[in-house]
Amino acid sequence: MFKISRTRLSRDEVRTLLFSLDAAFVERLAKTVDVEDYCRKLSDNAHFEIAENDEDIVGVVAFYENPLAIYITYVCVSAAQRQKGIACQLMDSVCRYADGQQKPVSLEVRVSNERAMKIYEKAGFAVKSTNGEKFFMTRQ
């Protein structure tokens, strides 16, 4: 069993979180972004939906919010905790928050990431455009 909470995190907390979940990605985070810059951006601007069991953080969604919309920038569930509905519950939590704020939610996903696409479609997201590498998805 796990609980979900919304919080803000310091730069050190973000760094620790990202590296603790990095193995869950096919391509390591450090190969796709400048990790220190990403930690700064997340700690300065993002909200986090965090799923925790009794011992560990098992999943995270990070999102930015502006006056008009919410943008999901990071979704991760630890490999050992997949197929338990954690990602769906985290996405649902962000979407309920967005509904309360009356804001659309958007995100990007790699075209090759079929597992994530299924989760996002189940959460009500639809592809709005693509650049060939990524789909840009929105939930109204």
The first five atom37 places (N, CA, C, CB, O) and aatype in JSON, in Angstrom:
{
  "aatype": [12, 13, 11, 9, 15, 1, 16, 1, 10, 15, 1, 3, 6, 19, 1, 16, 10, 10, 13, 15, 10, 3, 0, 0, 13, 19, 6, 1, 10, 0, 11, 16, 19, 3, 19, 6, 3, 18, 4, 1, 11, 10, 15, 3, 2, 0, 8, 13, 6, 9, 0, 6, 2, 3, 6, 3, 9, 19, 7, 19, 19, 0, 13, 18, 6, 2, 14, 10, 0, 9, 18, 9, 16, 18, 19, 4, 19, 15, 0, 0, 5, 1, 5, 11, 7, 9, 0, 4, 5, 10, 12, 3, 15, 19, 4, 1, 18, 0, 3, 7, 5, 5, 11, 14, 19, 15, 10, 6, 19, 1, 19, 15, 2, 6, 1, 0, 12, 11, 9, 18, 6, 11, 0, 7, 13, 0, 19, 11, 15, 16, 2, 7, 6, 11, 13, 13, 12, 16, 1, 5],
  "atom_mask": [
    [1, 1, 1, 1, 1],
    [1, 1, 1, 1, 1],
    [1, 1, 1, 1, 1],
    [1, 1, 1, 1, 1],
    [1, 1, 1, 1, 1],
    [1, 1, 1, 1, 1],
    [1, 1, 1, 1, 1],
    [1, 1, 1, 1, 1],
    [1, 1, 1, 1, 1],
    [1, 1, 1, 1, 1],
    [1, 1, 1, 1, 1],
    [1, 1, 1, 1, 1],
    [1, 1, 1, 1, 1],
    [1, 1, 1, 1, 1],
    [1, 1, 1, 1, 1],
    [1, 1, 1, 1, 1],
    [1, 1, 1, 1, 1],
    [1, 1, 1, 1, 1],
    [1, 1, 1, 1, 1],
    [1, 1, 1, 1, 1],
    [1, 1, 1, 1, 1],
    [1, 1, 1, 1, 1],
    [1, 1, 1, 1, 1],
    [1, 1, 1, 1, 1],
    [1, 1, 1, 1, 1],
    [1, 1, 1, 1, 1],
    [1, 1, 1, 1, 1],
    [1, 1, 1, 1, 1],
    [1, 1, 1, 1, 1],
    [1, 1, 1, 1, 1],
    [1, 1, 1, 1, 1],
    [1, 1, 1, 1, 1],
    [1, 1, 1, 1, 1],
    [1, 1, 1, 1, 1],
    [1, 1, 1, 1, 1],
    [1, 1, 1, 1, 1],
    [1, 1, 1, 1, 1],
    [1, 1, 1, 1, 1],
    [1, 1, 1, 1, 1],
    [1, 1, 1, 1, 1],
    [1, 1, 1, 1, 1],
    [1, 1, 1, 1, 1],
    [1, 1, 1, 1, 1],
    [1, 1, 1, 1, 1],
    [1, 1, 1, 1, 1],
    [1, 1, 1, 1, 1],
    [1, 1, 1, 1, 1],
    [1, 1, 1, 1, 1],
    [1, 1, 1, 1, 1],
    [1, 1, 1, 1, 1],
    [1, 1, 1, 1, 1],
    [1, 1, 1, 1, 1],
    [1, 1, 1, 1, 1],
    [1, 1, 1, 1, 1],
    [1, 1, 1, 1, 1],
    [1, 1, 1, 1, 1],
    [1, 1, 1, 1, 1],
    [1, 1, 1, 1, 1],
    [1, 1, 1, 0, 1],
    [1, 1, 1, 1, 1],
    [1, 1, 1, 1, 1],
    [1, 1, 1, 1, 1],
    [1, 1, 1, 1, 1],
    [1, 1, 1, 1, 1],
    [1, 1, 1, 1, 1],
    [1, 1, 1, 1, 1],
    [1, 1, 1, 1, 1],
    [1, 1, 1, 1, 1],
    [1, 1, 1, 1, 1],
    [1, 1, 1, 1, 1],
    [1, 1, 1, 1, 1],
    [1, 1, 1, 1, 1],
    [1, 1, 1, 1, 1],
    [1, 1, 1, 1, 1],
    [1, 1, 1, 1, 1],
    [1, 1, 1, 1, 1],
    [1, 1, 1, 1, 1],
    [1, 1, 1, 1, 1],
    [1, 1, 1, 1, 1],
    [1, 1, 1, 1, 1],
    [1, 1, 1, 1, 1],
    [1, 1, 1, 1, 1],
    [1, 1, 1, 1, 1],
    [1, 1, 1, 1, 1],
    [1, 1, 1, 0, 1],
    [1, 1, 1, 1, 1],
    [1, 1, 1, 1, 1],
    [1, 1, 1, 1, 1],
    [1, 1, 1, 1, 1],
    [1, 1, 1, 1, 1],
    [1, 1, 1, 1, 1],
    [1, 1, 1, 1, 1],
    [1, 1, 1, 1, 1],
    [1, 1, 1, 1, 1],
    [1, 1, 1, 1, 1],
    [1, 1, 1, 1, 1],
    [1, 1, 1, 1, 1],
    [1, 1, 1, 1, 1],
    [1, 1, 1, 1, 1],
    [1, 1, 1, 0, 1],
    [1, 1, 1, 1, 1],
    [1, 1, 1, 1, 1],
    [1, 1, 1, 1, 1],
    [1, 1, 1, 1, 1],
    [1, 1, 1, 1, 1],
    [1, 1, 1, 1, 1],
    [1, 1, 1, 1, 1],
    [1, 1, 1, 1, 1],
    [1, 1, 1, 1, 1],
    [1, 1, 1, 1, 1],
    [1, 1, 1, 1, 1],
    [1, 1, 1, 1, 1],
    [1, 1, 1, 1, 1],
    [1, 1, 1, 1, 1],
    [1, 1, 1, 1, 1],
    [1, 1, 1, 1, 1],
    [1, 1, 1, 1, 1],
    [1, 1, 1, 1, 1],
    [1, 1, 1, 1, 1],
    [1, 1, 1, 1, 1],
    [1, 1, 1, 1, 1],
    [1, 1, 1, 1, 1],
    [1, 1, 1, 1, 1],
    [1, 1, 1, 0, 1],
    [1, 1, 1, 1, 1],
    [1, 1, 1, 1, 1],
    [1, 1, 1, 1, 1],
    [1, 1, 1, 1, 1],
    [1, 1, 1, 1, 1],
    [1, 1, 1, 1, 1],
    [1, 1, 1, 1, 1],
    [1, 1, 1, 0, 1],
    [1, 1, 1, 1, 1],
    [1, 1, 1, 1, 1],
    [1, 1, 1, 1, 1],
    [1, 1, 1, 1, 1],
    [1, 1, 1, 1, 1],
    [1, 1, 1, 1, 1],
    [1, 1, 1, 1, 1],
    [1, 1, 1, 1, 1]
  ],
  "atom_positions": [
    [[0.84, -1.18, 0.0], [0.0, 0.0, 0.0], [0.89, 1.24, 0.0], [-0.96, 0.0, 1.22], [2.0, 1.22, 0.52]],
    [[0.39, 2.32, -0.57], [1.18, 3.54, -0.62], [0.26, 4.74, -0.44], [1.95, 3.65, -1.95], [-0.95, 4.65, -0.62]],
    [[0.86, 5.86, -0.09], [0.11, 7.11, 0.05], [0.67, 8.12, -0.93], [0.17, 7.66, 1.51], [1.84, 8.05, -1.31]],
    [[-0.17, 9.07, -1.34], [0.24, 10.12, -2.28], [0.13, 11.46, -1.58], [-0.62, 10.09, -3.58], [-0.86, 11.75, -0.91]],
    [[1.17, 12.28, -1.74], [1.15, 13.63, -1.18], [1.73, 14.61, -2.18], [1.93, 13.68, 0.16], [2.51, 14.23, -3.06]],
    [[1.34, 15.87, -2.05], [1.86, 16.94, -2.91], [2.81, 17.79, -2.06], [0.7, 17.83, -3.53], [2.51, 18.11, -0.91]],
    [[3.95, 18.14, -2.65], [4.93, 18.91, -1.89], [5.82, 19.71, -2.84], [5.78, 17.99, -1.01], [5.76, 19.55, -4.05]],
    [[6.63, 20.56, -2.25], [7.75, 21.2, -2.95], [9.01, 20.6, -2.34], [7.72, 22.8, -2.8], [9.0, 20.15, -1.2]],
    [[10.11, 20.6, -3.1], [11.35, 19.99, -2.64], [12.52, 20.93, -2.84], [11.61, 18.67, -3.37], [12.53, 21.74, -3.76]],
    [[13.51, 20.82, -1.95], [14.75, 21.59, -2.1], [15.57, 20.99, -3.25], [15.57, 21.6, -0.78], [15.27, 19.9, -3.73]],
    [[16.59, 21.71, -3.66], [17.45, 21.21, -4.74], [18.11, 19.89, -4.35], [18.53, 22.26, -5.08], [18.17, 18.97, -5.17]],
    [[18.6, 19.78, -3.12], [19.22, 18.52, -2.68], [18.21, 17.38, -2.65], [19.85, 18.7, -1.3], [18.53, 16.25, -3.02]],
    [[16.98, 17.67, -2.21], [15.94, 16.64, -2.19], [15.59, 16.19, -3.61], [14.69, 17.16, -1.47], [15.38, 15.0, -3.85]],
    [[15.53, 17.15, -4.54], [15.24, 16.81, -5.94], [16.36, 15.93, -6.49], [15.09, 18.08, -6.8], [16.08, 14.9, -7.12]],
    [[17.6, 16.31, -6.27], [18.74, 15.54, -6.77], [18.7, 14.11, -6.22], [20.08, 16.23, -6.37], [18.84, 13.15, -6.98]],
    [[18.49, 13.97, -4.92], [18.4, 12.64, -4.3], [17.27, 11.83, -4.91], [18.21, 12.77, -2.79], [17.44, 10.65, -5.21]],
    [[16.12, 12.46, -5.09], [14.97, 11.78, -5.68], [15.25, 11.32, -7.1], [13.75, 12.7, -5.66], [14.98, 10.17, -7.45]],
    [[15.78, 12.22, -7.92], [16.04, 11.87, -9.32], [17.02, 10.72, -9.44], [16.58, 13.08, -10.07], [16.82, 9.8, -10.23]],
    [[18.08, 10.76, -8.65], [19.07, 9.68, -8.73], [18.55, 8.37, -8.14], [20.35, 10.09, -8.03], [18.96, 7.3, -8.58]],
    [[17.67, 8.45, -7.15], [17.12, 7.22, -6.58], [16.21, 6.5, -7.57], [16.36, 7.52, -5.29], [16.07, 5.27, -7.5]],
    [[15.58, 7.24, -8.48], [14.67, 6.64, -9.46], [15.27, 6.52, -10.85], [13.41, 7.45, -9.53], [14.62, 6.01, -11.76]],
    [[16.5, 6.97, -11.02], [17.12, 7.01, -12.35], [17.19, 5.64, -13.03], [18.51, 7.58, -12.24], [17.07, 5.56, -14.25]],
    [[17.38, 4.59, -12.27], [17.48, 3.25, -12.85], [16.18, 2.79, -13.5], [17.9, 2.25, -11.79], [16.18, 1.84, -14.28]],
    [[15.08, 3.46, -13.19], [13.78, 3.09, -13.77], [13.65, 3.52, -15.22], [12.65, 3.69, -12.95], [12.74, 3.08, -15.92]],
    [[14.54, 4.39, -15.68], [14.47, 4.88, -17.05], [15.31, 4.03, -17.99], [14.92, 6.34, -17.11], [16.37, 3.54, -17.61]],
    [[14.83, 3.87, -19.21], [15.59, 3.15, -20.23], [16.87, 3.91, -20.53], [14.76, 2.96, -21.52], [17.95, 3.32, -20.61]],
    [[16.74, 5.22, -20.7], [17.9, 6.08, -20.93], [18.1, 6.94, -19.7], [17.71, 6.96, -22.22], [17.21, 7.69, -19.3]],
    [[19.26, 6.84, -19.1], [19.55, 7.56, -17.87], [19.33, 9.06, -18.02], [20.97, 7.28, -17.42], [19.6, 9.63, -19.08]],
    [[18.84, 9.67, -16.96], [18.53, 11.1, -16.96], [19.73, 11.95, -17.36], [18.02, 11.52, -15.6], [19.58, 12.91, -18.12]],
    [[20.9, 11.61, -16.86], [22.1, 12.4, -17.14], [22.45, 12.42, -18.62], [23.27, 11.86, -16.36], [23.19, 13.3, -19.07]],
    [[21.94, 11.46, -19.39], [22.19, 11.45, -20.83], [21.23, 12.35, -21.59], [22.1, 10.03, -21.37], [21.47, 12.68, -22.75]],
    [[20.13, 12.74, -20.94], [19.12, 13.52, -21.65], [19.02, 14.97, -21.2], [17.79, 12.87, -21.48], [18.54, 15.82, -21.95]],
    [[19.47, 15.27, -19.97], [19.4, 16.64, -19.47], [20.64, 16.97, -18.65], [18.13, 16.85, -18.61], [21.38, 16.07, -18.23]],
    [[20.87, 18.25, -18.43], [21.87, 18.71, -17.47], [21.21, 18.54, -16.1], [22.33, 20.22, -17.75], [20.33, 19.32, -15.74]],
    [[21.63, 17.55, -15.34], [20.95, 17.18, -14.1], [20.93, 18.34, -13.1], [21.62, 15.97, -13.48], [19.9, 18.58, -12.47]],
    [[22.04, 19.04, -12.93], [22.06, 20.14, -11.96], [21.1, 21.25, -12.36], [23.48, 20.71, -11.83], [20.4, 21.81, -11.5]],
    [[21.05, 21.58, -13.64], [20.11, 22.6, -14.11], [18.67, 22.14, -13.93], [20.38, 22.93, -15.59], [17.81, 22.92, -13.51]],
    [[18.41, 20.88, -14.23], [17.06, 20.32, -14.07], [16.66, 20.32, -12.59], [16.99, 18.89, -14.64], [15.51, 20.64, -12.27]],
    [[17.57, 19.97, -11.7], [17.3, 20.02, -10.26], [16.94, 21.43, -9.81], [18.51, 19.51, -9.46], [16.01, 21.63, -9.03]],
    [[17.68, 22.4, -10.32], [17.4, 23.8, -9.97], [16.01, 24.2, -10.45], [18.46, 24.73, -10.58], [15.24, 24.78, -9.69]],
    [[15.7, 23.89, -11.71], [14.39, 24.25, -12.26], [13.26, 23.59, -11.48], [14.3, 23.86, -13.73], [12.26, 24.23, -11.16]],
    [[13.43, 22.31, -11.18], [12.38, 21.61, -10.45], [12.22, 22.17, -9.04], [12.68, 20.13, -10.39], [11.09, 22.41, -8.59]],
    [[13.32, 22.37, -8.33], [13.21, 22.86, -6.96], [12.66, 24.29, -6.91], [14.56, 22.81, -6.26], [11.94, 24.64, -5.98]],
    [[12.98, 25.1, -7.91], [12.5, 26.48, -7.93], [11.05, 26.6, -8.38], [13.38, 27.31, -8.84], [10.35, 27.52, -7.96]],
    [[10.59, 25.68, -9.24], [9.31, 25.91, -9.91], [8.29, 24.78, -9.86], [9.56, 26.21, -11.3], [7.11, 25.03, -10.1]],
    [[8.69, 23.58, -9.55], [7.77, 22.45, -9.7], [7.07, 22.07, -8.4], [8.52, 21.25, -10.22], [7.55, 22.32, -7.3]],
    [[5.91, 21.46, -8.58], [5.18, 20.77, -7.52], [5.41, 19.28, -7.75], [3.63, 21.15, -7.51], [5.6, 18.85, -8.89]],
    [[5.38, 18.51, -6.69], [5.62, 17.07, -6.79], [4.47, 16.3, -6.18], [6.94, 16.68, -6.1], [4.04, 16.58, -5.06]],
    [[3.96, 15.33, -6.92], [3.05, 14.32, -6.39], [3.94, 13.13, -6.11], [1.84, 13.97, -7.39], [4.58, 12.6, -7.02]],
    [[3.99, 12.71, -4.86], [4.91, 11.64, -4.47], [4.13, 10.47, -3.89], [5.94, 12.16, -3.45], [3.3, 10.64, -3.0]],
    [[4.4, 9.28, -4.41], [3.82, 8.04, -3.87], [4.88, 7.37, -3.02], [3.32, 7.09, -5.03], [6.01, 7.13, -3.46]],
    [[4.5, 7.06, -1.77], [5.43, 6.43, -0.83], [4.79, 5.19, -0.22], [5.85, 7.42, 0.27], [3.6, 5.18, 0.08]],
    [[5.6, 4.15, -0.05], [5.15, 3.03, 0.76], [5.73, 3.25, 2.16], [5.59, 1.63, 0.15], [6.16, 4.36, 2.47]],
    [[5.75, 2.25, 2.98], [6.24, 2.43, 4.35], [7.71, 2.8, 4.42], [6.02, 1.18, 5.14], [8.15, 3.39, 5.41]],
    [[8.47, 2.47, 3.38], [9.92, 2.63, 3.44], [10.5, 3.6, 2.43], [10.55, 1.32, 3.27], [11.49, 4.27, 2.72]],
    [[9.9, 3.68, 1.24], [10.55, 4.39, 0.15], [9.57, 5.21, -0.67], [11.26, 3.41, -0.74], [8.36, 5.02, -0.63]],
    [[10.15, 6.15, -1.43], [9.4, 6.8, -2.5], [9.36, 5.82, -3.66], [10.05, 8.19, -2.92], [10.4, 5.33, -4.1]],
    [[8.15, 5.53, -4.14], [8.01, 4.53, -5.2], [7.56, 5.13, -6.52], [7.02, 3.47, -4.78], [7.6, 4.46, -7.56]],
    [[7.13, 6.4, -6.5], [6.72, 7.06, -7.74], [6.6, 8.55, -7.56], [0.0, 0.0, 0.0], [6.35, 9.04, -6.46]],
    [[6.79, 9.28, -8.66], [6.77, 10.74, -8.63], [6.21, 11.29, -9.93], [8.19, 11.3, -8.37], [6.49, 10.76, -11.01]],
    [[5.43, 12.34, -9.82], [5.09, 13.19, -10.95], [5.48, 14.61, -10.55], [3.54, 13.09, -11.34], [5.07, 15.09, -9.49]],
    [[6.27, 15.27, -11.39], [6.62, 16.68, -11.16], [5.91, 17.5, -12.22], [8.18, 16.9, -11.22], [5.86, 17.14, -13.39]],
    [[5.35, 18.64, -11.78], [4.64, 19.49, -12.74], [4.85, 20.96, -12.43], [3.15, 19.16, -12.74], [5.03, 21.37, -11.28]],
    [[4.81, 21.74, -13.5], [4.87, 23.19, -13.4], [3.45, 23.73, -13.55], [5.82, 23.8, -14.49], [2.62, 23.15, -14.26]],
    [[3.18, 24.84, -12.89], [1.88, 25.47, -13.01], [2.07, 26.95, -13.29], [1.04, 25.26, -11.73], [2.86, 27.62, -12.63]],
    [[1.33, 27.45, -14.28], [1.29, 28.88, -14.53], [-0.17, 29.31, -14.47], [1.95, 29.26, -15.91], [-1.03, 28.46, -14.24]],
    [[-0.49, 30.58, -14.66], [-1.88, 31.01, -14.53], [-2.85, 30.35, -15.51], [-1.96, 32.49, -14.71], [-4.06, 30.33, -15.26]],
    [[-2.36, 29.8, -16.61], [-3.25, 29.25, -17.63], [-3.26, 27.74, -17.73], [-2.88, 29.81, -18.94], [-4.24, 27.17, -18.22]],
    [[-2.2, 27.06, -17.28], [-2.1, 25.63, -17.54], [-1.14, 24.94, -16.57], [-1.65, 25.38, -18.97], [-0.41, 25.58, -15.82]],
    [[-1.17, 23.62, -16.64], [-0.25, 22.77, -15.89], [0.52, 21.93, -16.9], [-1.01, 21.87, -14.84], [-0.06, 21.38, -17.84]],
    [[1.83, 21.82, -16.69], [2.69, 21.05, -17.58], [3.42, 19.99, -16.76], [3.7, 21.97, -18.34], [4.17, 20.32, -15.84]],
    [[3.21, 18.72, -17.09], [3.89, 17.63, -16.41], [5.25, 17.44, -17.08], [3.05, 16.3, -16.46], [5.34, 17.22, -18.28]],
    [[6.3, 17.52, -16.27], [7.65, 17.44, -16.8], [8.37, 16.12, -16.47], [8.46, 18.58, -16.29], [9.35, 15.78, -17.13]],
    [[7.88, 15.39, -15.47], [8.61, 14.2, -15.03], [7.61, 13.21, -14.44], [9.71, 14.56, -13.98], [6.81, 13.56, -13.57]],
    [[7.66, 11.98, -14.91], [6.84, 10.89, -14.37], [7.75, 9.68, -14.22], [5.61, 10.57, -15.3], [8.44, 9.29, -15.16]],
    [[7.75, 9.09, -13.03], [8.58, 7.9, -12.83], [8.01, 7.05, -11.7], [10.04, 8.31, -12.51], [7.6, 7.56, -10.66]],
    [[8.0, 5.75, -11.93], [7.67, 4.77, -10.9], [8.83, 3.78, -10.86], [6.29, 4.03, -11.2], [9.31, 3.34, -11.9]],
    [[9.28, 3.45, -9.66], [10.41, 2.52, -9.54], [10.06, 1.21, -10.24], [10.77, 2.27, -8.05], [8.91, 0.77, -10.22]],
    [[11.06, 0.6, -10.84], [10.85, -0.63, -11.62], [10.2, -1.72, -10.77], [12.19, -1.13, -12.18], [9.36, -2.47, -11.28]],
    [[10.56, -1.82, -9.51], [10.02, -2.87, -8.64], [8.55, -2.66, -8.3], [10.83, -2.95, -7.37], [7.88, -3.58, -7.84]],
    [[8.05, -1.45, -8.51], [6.67, -1.12, -8.13], [5.73, -0.93, -9.31], [6.66, 0.13, -7.29], [4.6, -0.5, -9.13]],
    [[6.18, -1.25, -10.5], [5.34, -1.08, -11.69], [4.22, -2.11, -11.72], [6.18, -1.18, -12.97], [4.27, -3.13, -11.04]],
    [[3.22, -1.81, -12.55], [2.06, -2.69, -12.72], [1.2, -2.77, -11.46], [2.5, -4.08, -13.12], [0.48, -3.75, -11.25]],
    [[1.27, -1.73, -10.62], [0.46, -1.69, -9.4], [-0.49, -0.5, -9.4], [1.36, -1.63, -8.16], [-1.17, -0.24, -8.4]],
    [[-0.55, 0.22, -10.51], [-1.46, 1.35, -10.62], [-0.93, 2.65, -10.04], [0.0, 0.0, 0.0], [-1.67, 3.63, -9.94]],
    [[0.32, 2.68, -9.65], [0.89, 3.87, -9.01], [0.92, 5.04, -9.98], [2.29, 3.59, -8.49], [0.5, 6.15, -9.63]],
    [[1.41, 4.83, -11.19], [1.47, 5.93, -12.17], [0.08, 6.47, -12.46], [2.14, 5.45, -13.48], [-0.1, 7.69, -12.54]],
    [[-0.89, 5.59, -12.61], [-2.26, 6.04, -12.88], [-2.8, 6.87, -11.72], [-3.19, 4.83, -13.13], [-3.45, 7.89, -11.94]],
    [[-2.53, 6.45, -10.49], [-3.02, 7.21, -9.34], [-2.31, 8.55, -9.21], [-2.83, 6.39, -8.06], [-2.93, 9.55, -8.84]],
    [[-1.02, 8.59, -9.5], [-0.3, 9.86, -9.48], [-0.85, 10.81, -10.54], [1.21, 9.63, -9.69], [-1.08, 11.98, -10.27]],
    [[-1.05, 10.3, -11.75], [-1.59, 11.12, -12.83], [-2.99, 11.61, -12.48], [-1.62, 10.34, -14.16], [-3.33, 12.76, -12.73]],
    [[-3.8, 10.73, -11.9], [-5.16, 11.1, -11.49], [-5.12, 12.21, -10.44], [-5.91, 9.87, -10.95], [-5.95, 13.12, -10.48]],
    [[-4.19, 12.14, -9.53], [-4.06, 13.17, -8.5], [-3.74, 14.53, -9.12], [-2.98, 12.78, -7.49], [-4.33, 15.54, -8.73]],
    [[-2.81, 14.56, -10.06], [-2.47, 15.82, -10.75], [-3.68, 16.32, -11.54], [-1.25, 15.62, -11.69], [-3.97, 17.51, -11.53]],
    [[-4.37, 15.43, -12.22], [-5.52, 15.84, -13.04], [-6.66, 16.36, -12.18], [-6.01, 14.66, -13.89], [-7.33, 17.32, -12.56]],
    [[-6.9, 15.75, -11.02], [-7.93, 16.27, -10.11], [-7.56, 17.67, -9.63], [-8.12, 15.32, -8.89], [-8.41, 18.55, -9.54]],
    [[-6.28, 17.86, -9.32], [-5.81, 19.19, -8.92], [-6.05, 20.19, -10.05], [-4.31, 19.16, -8.54], [-6.57, 21.28, -9.81]],
    [[-5.69, 19.82, -11.27], [-5.88, 20.7, -12.43], [-7.36, 21.01, -12.64], [-5.29, 20.06, -13.7], [-7.72, 22.15, -12.94]],
    [[-8.22, 20.01, -12.49], [-9.66, 20.24, -12.63], [-10.14, 21.27, -11.61], [-10.43, 18.92, -12.46], [-10.94, 22.14, -11.94]],
    [[-9.64, 21.17, -10.39], [-10.01, 22.13, -9.35], [-9.54, 23.54, -9.67], [0.0, 0.0, 0.0], [-10.17, 24.52, -9.26]],
    [[-8.45, 23.64, -10.4], [-7.91, 24.94, -10.81], [-8.48, 25.38, -12.15], [-6.39, 24.89, -10.88], [-8.21, 26.49, -12.61]],
    [[-9.26, 24.51, -12.78], [-9.84, 24.74, -14.11], [-8.76, 25.05, -15.15], [-10.86, 25.9, -14.06], [-8.84, 26.02, -15.91]],
    [[-7.74, 24.18, -15.15], [-6.61, 24.35, -16.07], [-6.39, 23.07, -16.87], [-5.33, 24.72, -15.29], [-6.53, 21.97, -16.35]],
    [[-6.05, 23.22, -18.15], [-5.67, 22.04, -18.93], [-4.29, 21.54, -18.49], [-5.68, 22.36, -20.45], [-3.5, 22.29, -17.92]],
    [[-4.03, 20.28, -18.78], [-2.75, 19.67, -18.43], [-2.11, 19.16, -19.72], [-2.93, 18.5, -17.4], [-2.78, 18.58, -20.56]],
    [[-0.8, 19.39, -19.87], [-0.09, 18.89, -21.04], [1.21, 18.21, -20.61], [0.21, 20.04, -22.04], [1.69, 18.39, -19.49]],
    [[1.76, 17.44, -21.54], [3.02, 16.74, -21.3], [3.61, 16.33, -22.63], [2.82, 15.5, -20.38], [2.95, 16.42, -23.67]],
    [[4.85, 15.88, -22.6], [5.53, 15.32, -23.77], [5.95, 13.9, -23.42], [6.77, 16.19, -24.19], [6.29, 13.6, -22.28]],
    [[5.93, 13.04, -24.43], [6.36, 11.66, -24.24], [7.06, 11.2, -25.51], [5.16, 10.72, -23.89], [6.64, 11.53, -26.62]],
    [[8.12, 10.44, -25.34], [8.82, 9.89, -26.51], [7.89, 8.97, -27.29], [10.1, 9.13, -26.08], [7.13, 8.2, -26.71]],
    [[7.95, 9.07, -28.6], [7.12, 8.25, -29.48], [7.32, 6.76, -29.17], [7.46, 8.54, -30.96], [6.38, 5.97, -29.27]],
    [[8.53, 6.39, -28.8], [8.85, 4.98, -28.54], [8.38, 4.48, -27.17], [10.34, 4.78, -28.64], [8.46, 3.28, -26.9]],
    [[7.88, 5.36, -26.32], [7.51, 4.97, -24.96], [6.04, 4.54, -24.9], [7.76, 6.14, -23.98], [5.18, 5.27, -24.4]],
    [[5.78, 3.35, -25.41], [4.4, 2.85, -25.51], [3.75, 2.64, -24.14], [4.38, 1.56, -26.29], [2.56, 2.87, -23.98]],
    [[4.52, 2.2, -23.16], [3.97, 1.98, -21.82], [3.43, 3.29, -21.25], [5.06, 1.39, -20.88], [2.33, 3.32, -20.71]],
    [[4.21, 4.36, -21.36], [3.75, 5.65, -20.85], [2.54, 6.15, -21.63], [4.89, 6.68, -20.91], [1.61, 6.7, -21.05]],
    [[2.56, 5.97, -22.94], [1.43, 6.4, -23.77], [0.12, 5.78, -23.27], [1.66, 6.02, -25.24], [-0.89, 6.47, -23.2]],
    [[0.13, 4.5, -22.94], [-1.08, 3.83, -22.45], [-1.56, 4.45, -21.15], [-0.82, 2.33, -22.26], [-2.76, 4.65, -20.95]],
    [[-0.63, 4.76, -20.26], [-0.99, 5.38, -18.98], [-1.61, 6.75, -19.23], [0.25, 5.5, -18.06], [-2.64, 7.08, -18.65]],
    [[-0.98, 7.55, -20.09], [-1.48, 8.9, -20.34], [-2.83, 8.88, -21.04], [-0.47, 9.68, -21.18], [-3.71, 9.68, -20.72]],
    [[-3.01, 7.98, -21.99], [-4.3, 7.86, -22.67], [-5.39, 7.44, -21.68], [-4.22, 6.86, -23.84], [-6.51, 7.93, -21.75]],
    [[-5.06, 6.53, -20.78], [-6.01, 6.09, -19.76], [-6.4, 7.26, -18.85], [-5.42, 4.94, -18.92], [-7.53, 7.31, -18.36]],
    [[-5.48, 8.19, -18.64], [-5.74, 9.37, -17.81], [-6.49, 10.47, -18.57], [-4.44, 9.92, -17.26], [-6.78, 11.52, -18.01]],
    [[-6.78, 10.23, -19.85], [-7.56, 11.2, -20.62], [-6.76, 12.12, -21.51], [0.0, 0.0, 0.0], [-7.3, 13.08, -22.06]],
    [[-5.48, 11.84, -21.68], [-4.64, 12.65, -22.56], [-4.79, 12.19, -24.0], [-3.16, 12.59, -22.12], [-5.01, 11.0, -24.26]],
    [[-4.67, 13.13, -24.92], [-4.71, 12.82, -26.35], [-3.56, 13.53, -27.04], [-6.07, 13.24, -26.98], [-3.15, 14.62, -26.64]],
    [[-3.04, 12.9, -28.08], [-1.94, 13.49, -28.85], [-2.47, 14.7, -29.61], [-1.31, 12.45, -29.84], [-3.47, 14.61, -30.33]],
    [[-1.79, 15.82, -29.46], [-2.15, 17.05, -30.18], [-1.2, 17.31, -31.34], [-2.15, 18.24, -29.23], [-1.6, 17.88, -32.35]],
    [[0.06, 16.9, -31.18], [1.04, 17.09, -32.26], [2.25, 16.22, -31.98], [1.45, 18.59, -32.39], [2.36, 15.6, -30.92]],
    [[3.16, 16.18, -32.95], [4.4, 15.43, -32.79], [5.52, 16.13, -33.56], [4.24, 13.96, -33.28], [5.27, 16.84, -34.54]],
    [[6.74, 15.93, -33.09], [7.89, 16.42, -33.84], [8.7, 15.25, -34.4], [8.78, 17.3, -32.94], [9.82, 15.43, -34.87]],
    [[8.11, 14.06, -34.36], [8.78, 12.86, -34.84], [9.45, 12.09, -33.72], [0.0, 0.0, 0.0], [9.48, 10.86, -33.75]],
    [[10.0, 12.78, -32.73], [10.63, 12.14, -31.57], [9.69, 12.04, -30.39], [11.88, 12.9, -31.17], [9.7, 11.06, -29.64]],
    [[8.86, 13.07, -30.22], [7.95, 13.15, -29.08], [6.54, 13.45, -29.53], [8.43, 14.21, -28.08], [6.3, 14.1, -30.55]],
    [[5.59, 12.95, -28.72], [4.2, 13.35, -28.85], [3.95, 14.45, -27.83], [3.22, 12.14, -28.65], [4.44, 14.38, -26.7]],
    [[3.19, 15.45, -28.21], [2.74, 16.49, -27.3], [1.28, 16.18, -26.99], [2.92, 17.94, -27.92], [0.44, 16.18, -27.89]],
    [[0.99, 15.91, -25.73], [-0.34, 15.45, -25.34], [-1.0, 16.46, -24.41], [-0.26, 14.07, -24.66], [-0.32, 17.14, -23.64]],
    [[-2.32, 16.54, -24.49], [-3.08, 17.46, -23.65], [-4.31, 16.76, -23.11], [-3.49, 18.72, -24.45], [-4.9, 15.9, -23.76]],
    [[-4.67, 17.13, -21.9], [-5.93, 16.71, -21.28], [-6.68, 17.97, -20.92], [-5.68, 15.79, -20.01], [-6.16, 18.84, -20.22]],
    [[-7.88, 18.08, -21.4], [-8.69, 19.28, -21.12], [-9.48, 19.13, -19.85], [-9.65, 19.57, -22.29], [-10.22, 20.03, -19.46]]
  ]
}
